[in-house]
């Protein structure tokens, strides 16, 4: 049977089934679907044309009758075909159906690839990294079943590597898929994520340009907005993301776009505006847990701390991500609730440990935590290795800050400059650089960057934003005078007795010619 995939066609052949790996049950076994519905599902699995979420089958496959309405599994695969997140209930049904199918047909490489990709998305959406080993086993089974030109499984492996923050691995898998099928647009988002994680801005630009040539749908608009945000093009990013949110069809896709617009508002220091977008995202999809955490952060900035704590805790219960535990712990610490803060830091450590078992690399978030709340020297060692693997602006910022906290500010400045010059316009990046410059006695640069941090977002951290205001106040205004005074802070201690001050040197009269002696 041939299945049309854009300009290509794939011929399914009978293959010798490999030994079937264990399959984890997600839901009870369901009755087998009718042949017509199965054709719709198989077509979406194979990457058939998706226009506005409608699957287009080859002529003659369904006669003149309208195709049947897709069930939950079909909707999930249609969303995936359009590059959009599926609704979690639909994703759960899809996983259950594919698990049942591969038990009966262990040689179906496409179904193994679909199952692996669904496990990855489920793990991402719920922050449950236990799905990642399952995903890897399913995707590798697909590759073993069809080792040649299995672009779908290669792309799935790239997405899995990105989810685990293994950007070198993601680059390898995604580039292999692109080499086999350069016109398959759905591989390029994984390639963009891999290049971003490696700090390869030129690679990101090339991949995005190709993606935009191949597809102009909602998911590509959203991806473009994220790239523009990373480049510091905030107005362009907001425009793309707003268009994507307006055109999004599924609730999960709309929520993801609205959340990103809210993040842009937050990064501009507009907590009230960001709160509107987080609320809209949650109205569209109550399961969009990142918006719960975003809402908690915005409420904290507005002084509504009781509500902020509630939303942060809800986000952690539903999606126990390490970064949420760190944010909630720092909010508790800013409120002088030290025992509650320590409890969240323990949650972070335990979560990182569990995710490491499942192949997830959380070195950056753990390094930032250790730099501010633990062993700064251990953070430096950890982040040096991470920077060698993934030299992104985010890792450069974390390493620079850890070096500063460990007393190595001279070396730290090199990484802080890299983060602010190559990364997005970030209040945290600017503050870190300013504090390092203040430690080194570069007071003019410190004023400029700490002031910039507070102009970008005066609420960027419940702990560091107050420190930034104190630092800027201690630096004061630049003193009047020449370059020798420009970078010197005001003298400490009481002023000297006027009677002991030296007599100032008189200025030359206007008629006195300048000396011409060398």
Legacy VTK file of the C-alpha trace (Angstrom):
# vtk DataFile Version 3.0
C-alpha trace
ASCII
DATASET POLYDATA
POINTS 518 float
0.000 0.000 0.000
1.343 3.433 -0.951
0.872 6.410 1.316
1.360 9.865 -0.116
3.655 12.109 1.956
3.799 15.478 0.192
5.937 15.004 -2.910
7.175 11.576 -1.811
5.571 8.154 -1.528
6.459 5.343 0.796
5.804 1.709 -0.040
5.039 -0.432 2.953
6.458 -3.933 2.686
6.183 -6.918 4.852
9.190 -7.046 7.104
10.435 -9.633 9.469
9.315 -8.428 12.904
12.072 -8.011 15.506
11.682 -9.225 19.060
9.115 -6.896 20.576
10.283 -4.837 23.568
8.138 -4.394 26.611
5.243 -1.998 26.154
3.898 0.001 29.066
0.120 0.122 29.212
-1.314 3.624 29.205
-4.961 2.658 28.925
-7.188 -0.441 28.622
-7.148 -2.265 25.333
-9.714 -0.861 22.931
-11.748 -2.445 20.131
-10.117 -2.504 16.736
-11.109 0.445 14.532
-12.895 0.119 11.210
-10.748 -0.108 8.039
-11.757 3.407 6.936
-10.707 5.001 10.227
-7.487 2.962 10.241
-6.627 4.366 6.815
-7.108 7.895 8.159
-4.862 7.177 11.132
-2.157 5.457 9.108
-2.121 8.322 6.627
-1.566 10.835 9.420
1.173 8.671 10.936
3.026 8.569 7.643
3.018 12.362 7.323
0.202 13.008 4.872
-0.647 16.549 3.845
-2.190 18.508 6.709
-3.996 21.725 5.767
-5.573 23.595 8.645
-5.686 20.403 10.649
-7.565 18.486 7.895
-5.979 15.288 6.660
-5.929 14.934 2.877
-5.937 11.322 1.654
-5.040 10.105 -1.801
-7.839 10.247 -4.393
-9.973 7.161 -4.501
-9.231 6.081 -0.943
-12.603 7.150 0.406
-14.923 7.522 -2.579
-17.314 10.457 -2.572
-18.352 10.054 1.029
-17.007 12.566 3.546
-14.280 11.137 5.763
-15.401 10.131 9.237
-14.755 12.478 12.121
-11.442 11.725 13.767
-11.437 10.235 17.222
-9.024 11.230 20.016
-6.070 9.302 18.559
-6.688 10.722 15.096
-6.891 14.244 16.502
-3.599 13.750 18.321
-1.865 12.562 15.149
-3.428 15.348 13.091
-2.065 17.878 15.596
1.367 16.278 15.380
1.209 16.393 11.586
0.555 20.146 11.783
3.397 20.622 14.283
0.982 21.496 17.105
0.725 20.052 20.636
-2.059 17.537 21.101
-4.596 17.703 23.885
-3.429 15.527 26.774
-6.564 13.315 26.812
-6.162 12.702 23.059
-2.476 11.946 23.555
-3.322 9.402 26.249
-5.748 7.607 23.920
-3.203 7.607 21.105
-0.577 6.027 23.352
-3.000 3.342 24.461
-3.996 2.510 20.885
-0.428 2.384 19.575
0.656 0.185 22.499
-2.129 -2.267 21.675
-1.276 -2.140 17.966
2.459 -2.878 18.311
1.679 -5.841 20.553
-0.243 -7.338 17.648
2.094 -6.028 14.924
5.617 -5.755 16.315
7.060 -5.214 12.834
5.174 -1.947 12.195
8.031 0.567 12.245
5.720 3.569 11.749
3.594 2.719 14.749
6.729 2.295 16.880
7.886 5.743 15.735
4.496 7.282 16.526
4.464 5.640 19.947
7.963 6.909 20.708
7.087 10.463 19.657
3.907 10.342 21.753
5.886 9.222 24.806
8.246 12.188 24.333
5.404 14.673 24.099
3.711 13.158 27.112
6.926 13.446 29.103
7.415 17.067 28.042
3.861 18.085 28.799
3.778 16.480 32.244
7.478 16.883 33.209
7.524 13.122 33.758
10.912 12.001 32.506
9.978 8.337 33.093
8.456 8.451 29.591
11.829 9.123 27.978
13.337 5.629 28.357
10.097 4.224 26.950
10.333 6.659 24.047
13.924 5.704 23.320
13.101 1.995 23.294
10.149 2.511 20.935
12.136 4.729 18.548
15.132 2.398 18.492
12.763 -0.504 17.768
11.452 1.444 14.804
15.009 2.053 13.587
15.884 -1.603 14.052
12.798 -2.652 12.103
13.568 -0.252 9.275
17.181 0.927 9.530
17.208 2.635 6.122
15.555 6.020 5.472
13.500 5.956 8.643
13.194 9.737 8.809
10.259 9.665 11.223
12.181 7.717 13.856
15.317 9.841 13.361
13.260 12.986 13.941
11.726 11.408 17.027
15.205 10.684 18.390
16.160 14.344 17.801
13.102 15.563 19.699
13.877 13.131 22.519
17.485 14.336 22.749
16.293 17.953 22.947
13.864 17.004 25.716
16.795 15.513 27.625
18.875 18.675 26.971
21.351 16.620 24.943
21.747 19.132 22.146
24.767 17.502 20.536
22.821 14.271 20.195
19.792 16.166 18.898
21.917 17.852 16.250
23.266 14.490 15.067
19.816 12.895 14.768
18.149 15.928 13.183
20.912 16.487 10.625
20.696 12.817 9.656
16.953 13.168 9.094
17.362 16.376 7.079
20.023 14.744 4.905
17.616 11.937 4.010
14.599 14.186 3.450
15.535 17.881 3.127
11.985 18.861 2.125
10.357 17.364 5.214
9.559 20.545 7.130
8.659 18.882 10.426
12.304 17.958 11.135
13.534 21.554 11.169
11.997 22.623 14.539
14.062 19.897 16.256
17.142 21.089 14.379
16.494 24.696 15.475
16.195 23.584 19.111
19.464 21.670 18.843
21.358 24.617 17.334
19.885 26.948 19.982
21.038 24.664 22.773
24.544 24.663 21.292
24.647 28.439 20.911
24.923 28.183 17.123
23.048 31.323 16.030
24.043 30.942 12.378
22.744 27.369 12.326
19.468 28.549 13.839
19.140 31.219 11.161
19.764 28.793 8.309
17.344 26.203 9.669
14.630 28.792 10.291
14.980 30.203 6.786
14.544 26.735 5.285
11.584 26.001 7.565
9.846 29.227 6.517
10.369 28.344 2.850
8.807 24.908 3.342
5.863 25.843 5.556
4.077 28.987 6.723
1.612 27.486 9.182
0.818 28.423 12.746
3.538 26.267 14.281
6.152 27.896 12.037
4.932 31.347 13.088
5.337 30.349 16.722
8.797 28.916 16.089
9.817 32.106 14.261
8.608 34.177 17.219
10.792 32.205 19.602
13.862 32.680 17.402
13.180 36.406 17.092
12.880 36.615 20.874
16.276 34.943 21.286
17.761 37.485 18.867
16.331 40.366 20.888
13.761 41.302 18.212
10.942 41.597 20.685
8.462 43.506 18.541
8.856 41.012 15.704
8.578 38.140 18.174
5.394 39.530 19.698
3.848 40.060 16.259
4.575 36.481 15.140
3.370 34.939 18.379
0.178 37.005 18.439
-0.582 35.937 14.873
0.068 32.317 15.815
-2.231 32.576 18.835
-4.997 34.119 16.721
-4.753 31.409 14.046
-4.262 28.425 16.366
-7.098 25.913 16.105
-6.596 23.478 18.969
-6.789 24.593 22.607
-3.364 23.192 23.455
-1.745 25.036 20.539
-3.514 28.295 21.388
-2.462 28.009 25.034
1.179 27.447 24.080
1.184 30.561 21.858
-0.567 32.733 24.451
1.901 31.567 27.082
4.837 32.655 24.919
3.286 36.094 24.427
2.891 36.268 28.197
6.555 35.394 28.622
7.516 38.267 26.321
5.415 40.654 28.423
7.045 39.332 31.592
10.536 39.781 30.191
9.655 43.420 29.388
8.744 43.982 33.038
4.964 44.032 32.507
3.520 41.595 35.074
-0.066 42.829 34.706
0.036 42.337 30.940
1.688 38.936 31.249
-0.973 37.859 33.738
-3.669 38.508 31.112
-1.985 36.162 28.661
-1.374 33.431 31.257
-5.051 33.595 32.232
-6.068 33.373 28.579
-3.776 30.377 28.080
-5.292 28.579 31.060
-8.800 29.417 29.856
-7.936 27.746 26.555
-6.202 24.746 28.124
-6.405 24.246 31.914
-3.707 21.562 31.570
-1.108 24.119 30.394
1.018 23.949 33.514
3.747 26.436 32.464
1.088 29.138 32.554
0.324 28.237 36.180
3.954 28.891 37.111
4.024 32.039 34.986
0.917 33.287 36.748
2.521 32.619 40.122
5.586 34.633 39.146
3.496 37.559 37.860
1.325 37.598 40.983
4.432 37.674 43.173
5.714 40.708 41.248
2.370 42.448 41.867
2.620 41.787 45.616
-0.153 39.178 45.660
2.073 36.651 47.393
-0.604 34.354 48.822
-2.071 33.784 45.379
1.419 33.474 43.899
2.331 30.688 46.302
-0.910 28.867 45.501
-0.310 28.904 41.746
3.343 27.917 42.097
2.378 24.958 44.286
-0.315 23.902 41.808
2.209 24.046 38.980
4.658 21.895 40.932
2.022 19.319 41.826
0.969 18.959 38.194
4.376 19.419 36.581
7.248 18.933 39.052
9.941 20.679 36.997
13.210 21.577 38.828
13.037 25.207 37.682
9.626 25.597 39.337
10.986 24.228 42.604
13.866 26.724 42.438
11.534 29.648 41.694
9.165 28.722 44.532
12.077 28.202 46.945
13.482 31.639 46.131
10.055 33.213 46.597
9.826 31.599 50.045
13.346 32.819 50.818
12.436 36.381 49.808
9.546 36.156 52.305
12.000 34.983 55.003
10.356 31.554 55.162
13.635 29.641 55.318
12.254 26.169 56.219
9.788 26.267 53.341
12.550 27.422 50.989
14.834 24.567 52.076
12.024 22.085 51.484
11.690 23.281 47.886
15.449 23.094 47.371
15.309 19.494 48.573
12.539 18.875 46.015
14.799 20.331 43.331
17.728 18.073 44.258
15.514 14.979 44.348
13.900 15.859 41.046
17.238 16.432 39.324
18.483 13.111 40.660
15.415 11.300 39.330
15.637 12.972 35.940
19.305 12.022 35.656
18.259 8.373 35.937
15.999 8.926 32.930
18.754 10.541 30.864
17.861 14.211 31.419
20.673 16.752 31.688
19.770 19.400 34.324
23.322 20.663 34.855
22.533 24.300 34.090
19.626 24.643 36.522
21.520 22.693 39.180
24.616 24.858 38.656
22.601 28.060 39.082
21.054 26.666 42.242
24.414 25.642 43.711
25.963 29.017 42.854
23.375 30.924 44.884
22.319 28.427 47.542
24.970 25.715 47.795
28.572 25.052 46.793
29.738 27.670 44.272
32.993 25.829 43.509
31.078 22.644 42.733
28.789 24.724 40.524
31.821 26.007 38.591
33.108 22.496 37.983
29.690 21.302 36.888
29.063 24.249 34.553
32.521 24.169 32.956
31.746 20.680 31.691
28.291 21.749 30.573
29.702 24.720 28.658
32.073 22.403 26.806
29.070 20.335 25.715
26.572 23.123 25.110
28.033 26.615 24.772
24.739 28.499 24.671
24.327 32.026 26.093
22.252 30.549 28.937
25.059 28.213 30.006
27.624 31.008 29.579
25.596 33.207 31.935
25.293 30.432 34.525
29.037 29.668 34.393
29.971 33.343 34.653
27.738 33.797 37.689
29.093 30.659 39.384
32.678 31.825 38.804
31.819 35.200 40.343
30.214 33.567 43.379
33.309 31.394 43.750
35.579 34.474 43.802
36.875 34.256 40.222
35.288 37.424 38.843
38.013 38.209 36.301
37.359 34.971 34.429
33.629 35.279 35.079
33.417 38.513 33.088
34.404 36.722 29.878
31.372 34.429 30.099
29.024 37.190 31.269
29.968 39.267 28.218
29.309 36.291 25.958
25.826 35.838 27.476
24.780 39.486 27.124
26.266 39.920 23.648
25.023 36.678 22.072
21.891 35.922 24.072
18.443 37.485 24.418
17.924 40.822 26.156
17.664 39.463 29.685
17.433 41.298 32.992
19.163 38.412 34.774
22.053 38.365 32.276
22.530 42.148 32.582
22.432 42.022 36.388
24.948 39.188 36.587
27.340 41.080 34.335
26.878 44.305 36.312
27.609 42.642 39.647
30.755 41.036 38.237
31.917 44.425 36.929
31.188 46.053 40.299
33.360 43.439 42.009
36.172 44.231 39.556
35.954 47.976 40.184
34.512 48.775 36.757
31.900 51.020 38.271
30.714 52.819 35.153
29.988 49.554 33.345
28.399 48.182 36.527
26.028 51.155 36.763
25.091 50.730 33.145
24.333 47.003 33.282
22.638 46.887 36.697
20.518 49.863 35.640
19.712 48.090 32.389
18.554 45.011 34.289
16.091 47.070 36.312
14.890 48.932 33.222
14.276 45.663 31.367
12.364 44.044 34.223
12.411 45.451 37.762
10.783 42.220 39.018
13.140 39.715 37.373
13.893 37.848 40.623
12.391 38.052 44.128
15.921 37.730 45.574
18.184 39.423 43.026
16.016 42.383 42.001
16.198 43.928 45.518
19.963 43.293 45.490
20.174 45.093 42.149
18.393 48.160 43.532
20.720 48.256 46.539
23.791 47.879 44.340
22.685 50.684 42.034
21.983 52.955 45.005
25.405 52.228 46.500
27.095 53.098 43.223
25.272 56.422 43.062
25.423 58.801 40.144
28.646 59.095 38.140
30.794 61.801 39.819
31.649 64.926 37.905
35.178 65.236 36.640
37.577 63.675 34.196
38.218 60.055 33.263
40.208 59.440 36.435
37.060 59.963 38.489
34.532 58.482 36.085
34.758 54.935 37.414
35.491 55.678 41.067
32.737 55.408 43.662
32.134 58.153 46.173
34.775 58.059 48.941
33.741 56.069 52.023
33.749 57.529 55.538
33.157 61.051 56.863
34.571 64.014 54.946
37.968 65.322 55.975
38.374 68.477 58.060
38.165 71.472 55.691
41.153 72.997 57.421
43.356 70.092 56.389
42.314 69.992 52.736
45.032 70.993 50.265
44.675 74.274 48.439
43.338 73.578 44.953
45.654 74.318 42.059
44.580 77.561 40.370
43.335 77.257 36.821
45.259 79.117 34.098
43.848 82.481 33.051
42.143 82.639 29.660
44.983 84.802 28.290
47.677 82.294 29.232
48.763 80.469 26.055
49.094 76.688 26.192
52.575 75.299 26.529
54.143 74.115 23.279
57.006 72.230 24.910
57.074 68.506 24.331
LINES 1 519
518 0 1 2 3 4 5 6 7 8 9 10 11 12 13 14 15 16 17 18 19 20 21 22 23 24 25 26 27 28 29 30 31 32 33 34 35 36 37 38 39 40 41 42 43 44 45 46 47 48 49 50 51 52 53 54 55 56 57 58 59 60 61 62 63 64 65 66 67 68 69 70 71 72 73 74 75 76 77 78 79 80 81 82 83 84 85 86 87 88 89 90 91 92 93 94 95 96 97 98 99 100 101 102 103 104 105 106 107 108 109 110 111 112 113 114 115 116 117 118 119 120 121 122 123 124 125 126 127 128 129 130 131 132 133 134 135 136 137 138 139 140 141 142 143 144 145 146 147 148 149 150 151 152 153 154 155 156 157 158 159 160 161 162 163 164 165 166 167 168 169 170 171 172 173 174 175 176 177 178 179 180 181 182 183 184 185 186 187 188 189 190 191 192 193 194 195 196 197 198 199 200 201 202 203 204 205 206 207 208 209 210 211 212 213 214 215 216 217 218 219 220 221 222 223 224 225 226 227 228 229 230 231 232 233 234 235 236 237 238 239 240 241 242 243 244 245 246 247 248 249 250 251 252 253 254 255 256 257 258 259 260 261 262 263 264 265 266 267 268 269 270 271 272 273 274 275 276 277 278 279 280 281 282 283 284 285 286 287 288 289 290 291 292 293 294 295 296 297 298 299 300 301 302 303 304 305 306 307 308 309 310 311 312 313 314 315 316 317 318 319 320 321 322 323 324 325 326 327 328 329 330 331 332 333 334 335 336 337 338 339 340 341 342 343 344 345 346 347 348 349 350 351 352 353 354 355 356 357 358 359 360 361 362 363 364 365 366 367 368 369 370 371 372 373 374 375 376 377 378 379 380 381 382 383 384 385 386 387 388 389 390 391 392 393 394 395 396 397 398 399 400 401 402 403 404 405 406 407 408 409 410 411 412 413 414 415 416 417 418 419 420 421 422 423 424 425 426 427 428 429 430 431 432 433 434 435 436 437 438 439 440 441 442 443 444 445 446 447 448 449 450 451 452 453 454 455 456 457 458 459 460 461 462 463 464 465 466 467 468 469 470 471 472 473 474 475 476 477 478 479 480 481 482 483 484 485 486 487 488 489 490 491 492 493 494 495 496 497 498 499 500 501 502 503 504 505 506 507 508 509 510 511 512 513 514 515 516 517
